[in-house]
Amino acid sequence: MKAPELEKMTTPELLDQLKSGERWNRTHARRVLADRPTDEVISATAKWAESADARGLIDAIGIYETHEVVEPVLLQEDAPVAGLPGPRLRDARRGLVERPAAGGADAARGASGG
């Protein structure tokens, strides 16, 4: 099987590769998305996530995390993803909520006086 030319794909096409049955396609699509401009990727991911299943939402959260962007819609307690089953989705959401602010844990501790 010939590998797809991911670098030539549009951002929405790369996001669709995350649904591929081929692990190579999914893994390398994430890498290419990580190298694309944040505004472009986040905008496309927001649209893509509207129709994503639980696995796709985990991918979307991972993309936001890679680009160091917090998406409040995915983190709210009443968000559509909040009620989806599965520990991986809950853990993905929790990881974004508990992640230290930019500057790392030391900066977060310093800001709180600890």
Buried (B, 14 or more C-beta within 10 A) or exposed (E): EEEBEBEEBEBEEBBBBBBBEEEEBBEBBBEBBEEBEBEEBBEBBBEBBEEBEBBBBBBBBBBBBBBEBEBEEBBEEEBEBEEBEEEBBEEBBEEBEEEEEEEEEEEBEEEEEE
